[in-house]
Amino acid sequence: MSILRPDREFDSVDKIPLELLRSWGIRCVLLDRDNTCFPRDTWEPPQRICAWARSARDAGMALCMISNNFHGRDVEASAARLGMGCVHHAMKPAPFAVWAALARAGVPAEQAVLVGDQVFTDLAAGNLAGVRTILVRPLSRSDMWYTHLFRVGERLVLHEDPFKPKD
């Protein structure tokens, strides 16, 4: 499998069936912050994502936020809001933060999944670390300037028209 291809794709985190994760033997869910769990530059996650995180924890899954965001206290507060630990300054696509999160959870890579909205950071990091990956659509169109450039490349990798606006 290519390091840039997800195992599955869903419209958003809350659309990921916990039954699917259980069938994969998943015990740990690693989640990106910006535009995966929180719309970029916001402090409130959508209630549907809060509910999904609660259901995943109730199902016995460990949750951890893995973010490239360098505002550590903000990432920690965001993770706490969803009832999970976190690794900030992750430097994805490097897999080191994924491995650190797995070590903290005491879960092997084959029992974990990384969920994110970016191909070149989230999927690459998860695939390089040996965990399953799920791609979700970004929660908002707001992104860093360079992420807008990466989004064109993502569409090419995912065999989508790079110039057609996303829904």
N, C-alpha and C positions, 0 to 999 in steps of 0.2 A: 504494500500500500504506500502511496505517496505521502510524504510528510505534510502535504498541503491539502489532503482530502479528509473530510470527516467520516466517521462511521455512520452518522445519521445527521439529518437536518430537521429543525423545527422552527416554527415562527417565533417562539419565545420560550423562556425557561419553563413557564407554567404549563406549556403544552407537552413537555417531556413526560411520558407515562412512567410512573414509578414501577409499574409492572414490567416494563421493558428493562429498566435498570436492575430490578431483581432477577430477571431472566438472564442477564449478563453476569450475575454474581457481584454486582457493585455494592461495596460497603462504604465508599468515600466519593463524594461529589465535590469537585474543585470548580469554582465559579469565578469568572472574570467579573470585575466591578463595572467599569464604565461602558454603558450601552448594552450590557448583558443583564445585570441585576438592577442597575440604576441608570436612568437616562443621564447622559453626560452633563456634568455641572449641576446636578441636583442632589439634594440631601434626603429625599424621600423615595424609597422604592415603591413601585406599584403594589397595591394590596394583593393582587393576584400572585405576585412573586413571593411576598411574605407568607401567604397561605401555602404555596408550594414548598417553600423551605421548611415550614412547620411540619407539613405532611412527610417530607423526606426524613426529617429528624425523628418524627414519630415512628417511621418505618425502620428506624435503627441505623440510618446512614449518617456517617460523619460528614460535615460540610466545612469547607474552607475556601475563603476568598483569596484568589491569587491575582494581584494587580501590578501592572507596571507603574502605576501612579506613584510619584515620589512624595506625595503629601501623606506621610505615614499615619499621622493622627486622624486624618480624614478617612483613610482606608480602614483603620481600626474601628472608628465610630460607625462606618457603614456596615462593616462585618458584624459588629455587636448588634446593630439594628435588626439584622437578619438572624441573629443567634448563632454565629459561627466564628471561628478563628480566622486569621488572615496571614498572608505573606505579602508585604508590599516591597517596592523596589525590585520586582521580580525579574526584570530584564528578559522577559520572553522575547524572542523564541528560544533562548537558552533554557534547558530543562531543569536547571538547578533548583529553582523555587518549587517546581512540581515535586521533585525528589524530597525536598525539605518538608513540604506539607505531608507527603506520604509517610515519612519517618515519624513526624509528630503524631499522625493518626494511627501509626502502627499497622498500615495496610499496604500490601504489595501492589505493584503497578497493575497487575491483571485484575484487581478488584476495585479499580478507580476509573473515573471518567472526568475529563475536563470539558466544561461548557463555556463557550465564548462566542463573540461576534466577529472576530477577525481571523482571517486565514493565516496571514504571515506572522502573527504573534501567538495567538491562543492555540490554533490547531497545530502549528509547527512545534510549539513547546510540548503540548500533550503527546503528539506522535513521537517526538524525539525522546520523551521520557518513558514511552512504552505504555501509556494509558489509552483507553478508548477516548474518542473525541466526538463532541456534538457541536455543530454550528447552529447558532440562532441568529435571527435578523436583529440588527441594531434597534434599540428602543427609541432612538431619536436620530435625526439627521445631523445633529450637532456633533462635530468631531474636530480633532486637532487638524490643522491645515495639511499636514503630511499624511494623515489617515485618509483624507479625501483622495489623495493620489494612490494610496494603497488599495482603496476600494475599486479603482479601475482595474488594477492588476488582479484583484480577487475575482472579479467578474470573468476575466479571461481564464483564470485557473479553473473556475467553476463552470466554464463553457456557457457563459451568459453574454449577452450583448453589452459590452462595457459602456456604451453611450446611451443606452436606454435607461431612463430613470426607474428606480425601484418603486414599487407601489407604496 
